[in-house]
Amino acid sequence: MRIGEIATQADVNMQTIRFYEREGLLRKPGRTQGGYRSYDRQDLDRIRFIRACQGLGFTLREIRQLIRLHRVTVSSHQGASMQPAMVKAILAIAEERIESIEEKIAALTLMRSEMSAVIRSLSSSARCPARPTDADDASPPSPRSNQD
């Protein structure tokens, strides 16, 4: 795929893809004989993964760590052995990510609770502008006078 095609499929613009390449989140693509960038399905999956992580509030640094973690675990499943120091580093990153996820879940849960309380408060209020009162039904709104 060329950059325009992958950008359309990933629902991002071409500058985003170039940015991901510069930041090391996306591999430098091969080039066609005509000099165009050439991407494959893995690149599309990576871009979608990055966007999903950003949507969840992860920073680029955190996304980079997740990508490294994924790369190492995939290679270990393919038969490559990991050194103990590498395993320790991966576990530390994974535990840090879980802690970050838990913090985000707690913050979102609190936010949901607070928003629900606001909705309940406003909905039950006699002065709720979204809820018509008997007085609203009885008389039409009075026109404003234009006296200057």
C-alpha positions as CSV (number, residue, x, y, z in Angstrom):
1,M,0.0,0.0,0.0
2,R,1.1,3.5,-0.6
3,I,0.9,6.1,2.1
4,G,-2.4,7.6,0.9
5,E,-4.0,4.1,0.9
6,I,-2.9,3.2,4.4
7,A,-3.8,6.6,5.7
8,T,-7.4,6.2,4.4
9,Q,-7.7,2.6,5.8
10,A,-6.3,3.7,9.2
11,D,-8.5,6.8,9.2
12,V,-5.5,9.1,9.8
13,N,-3.7,11.7,7.6
14,M,-0.4,11.1,5.9
15,Q,1.4,13.5,8.2
16,T,0.4,11.3,11.1
17,I,2.0,8.3,9.5
18,R,5.2,10.2,8.8
19,F,5.2,11.4,12.4
20,Y,4.9,7.8,13.7
21,E,7.8,6.9,11.5
22,R,10.0,9.8,12.8
23,E,9.1,8.9,16.4
24,G,10.0,5.2,15.9
25,L,6.5,3.9,16.5
26,L,6.2,2.7,12.9
27,R,9.0,1.1,10.9
28,K,10.5,2.9,8.0
29,P,8.7,1.5,5.0
30,G,10.4,-0.1,2.0
31,R,10.3,1.9,-1.2
32,T,8.9,1.0,-4.6
33,Q,11.1,1.4,-7.6
34,G,9.4,4.7,-8.2
35,G,10.5,5.8,-4.7
36,Y,7.0,5.6,-3.1
37,R,6.7,4.4,0.5
38,S,5.3,0.8,0.5
39,Y,3.3,-0.4,3.6
40,D,1.8,-3.8,4.4
41,R,-1.0,-5.1,6.6
42,Q,1.3,-5.2,9.7
43,D,1.9,-1.4,9.3
44,L,-1.9,-0.8,9.2
45,D,-2.4,-3.0,12.3
46,R,0.4,-1.0,14.1
47,I,-1.2,2.4,13.2
48,R,-4.6,1.2,14.4
49,F,-3.0,-0.1,17.6
50,I,-1.3,3.3,18.2
51,R,-4.5,5.1,17.6
52,A,-6.4,2.8,20.0
53,C,-3.8,3.4,22.7
54,Q,-4.0,7.1,22.2
55,G,-7.7,6.9,22.5
56,L,-7.2,5.3,25.8
57,G,-5.0,8.1,27.0
58,F,-1.6,6.5,26.6
59,T,1.3,8.8,25.8
60,L,3.7,8.2,22.9
61,R,6.3,7.1,25.4
62,E,3.9,4.6,26.9
63,I,2.9,3.3,23.5
64,R,6.5,2.9,22.6
65,Q,6.9,0.7,25.7
66,L,3.9,-1.4,24.8
67,I,5.2,-1.9,21.3
68,R,8.6,-3.1,22.7
69,L,6.8,-5.4,25.1
70,H,4.7,-6.9,22.3
71,R,7.7,-7.3,20.0
72,V,9.8,-9.1,22.7
73,T,6.9,-11.4,23.8
74,V,6.1,-12.3,20.2
75,S,9.8,-13.2,19.4
76,S,9.9,-15.3,22.6
77,H,6.9,-17.3,21.5
78,Q,8.7,-17.9,18.2
79,G,11.5,-19.8,20.0
80,A,13.9,-17.0,20.9
81,S,15.0,-17.3,24.5
82,M,15.0,-14.2,26.7
83,Q,17.7,-13.3,29.1
84,P,16.6,-12.9,32.8
85,A,17.4,-9.1,32.7
86,M,15.1,-8.7,29.7
87,V,12.3,-10.7,31.4
88,K,12.6,-8.4,34.5
89,A,12.5,-5.3,32.3
90,I,9.4,-6.6,30.5
91,L,7.7,-7.5,33.8
92,A,8.4,-4.0,35.1
93,I,7.0,-2.3,32.1
94,A,3.9,-4.6,32.1
95,E,3.3,-3.9,35.8
96,E,3.7,-0.2,35.2
97,R,1.2,-0.4,32.4
98,I,-1.3,-2.3,34.5
99,E,-0.9,0.3,37.3
100,S,-1.5,3.1,34.8
101,I,-4.6,1.3,33.4
102,E,-6.0,0.9,36.9
103,E,-5.4,4.6,37.6
104,K,-7.3,5.5,34.5
105,I,-10.1,3.1,35.3
106,A,-10.4,4.7,38.8
107,A,-10.4,8.2,37.3
108,L,-13.0,7.4,34.7
109,T,-15.2,5.6,37.3
110,L,-15.0,8.7,39.6
111,M,-15.8,11.0,36.6
112,R,-18.8,8.8,35.7
113,S,-20.0,8.9,39.2
114,E,-19.7,12.7,39.4
115,M,-21.4,13.2,36.1
116,S,-24.3,10.9,37.1
117,A,-24.7,13.0,40.3
118,V,-24.9,16.2,38.3
119,I,-27.5,14.6,36.0
120,R,-29.6,13.4,38.9
121,S,-29.3,16.7,40.6
122,L,-30.4,18.7,37.6
123,S,-33.1,16.3,36.5
124,S,-34.7,16.3,40.0
125,S,-34.5,20.1,40.4
126,A,-37.7,22.1,40.1
127,R,-35.7,24.7,38.2
128,C,-34.4,22.2,35.6
129,P,-34.5,24.1,32.3
130,A,-34.9,20.8,30.4
131,R,-38.1,20.0,32.3
132,P,-41.2,22.2,31.6
133,T,-43.1,23.5,34.6
134,D,-46.9,24.1,34.8
135,A,-46.2,27.9,34.5
136,D,-44.3,27.2,31.2
137,D,-47.3,25.4,29.8
138,A,-49.8,28.1,30.8
139,S,-48.2,31.2,29.2
140,P,-46.2,31.7,26.1
141,P,-42.9,33.5,26.5
142,S,-43.2,37.2,26.4
143,P,-41.5,39.1,23.5
144,R,-38.5,41.2,24.5
145,S,-38.9,44.9,24.1
146,N,-36.3,46.8,22.0
147,Q,-36.1,49.9,24.0
148,D,-32.8,51.7,23.9
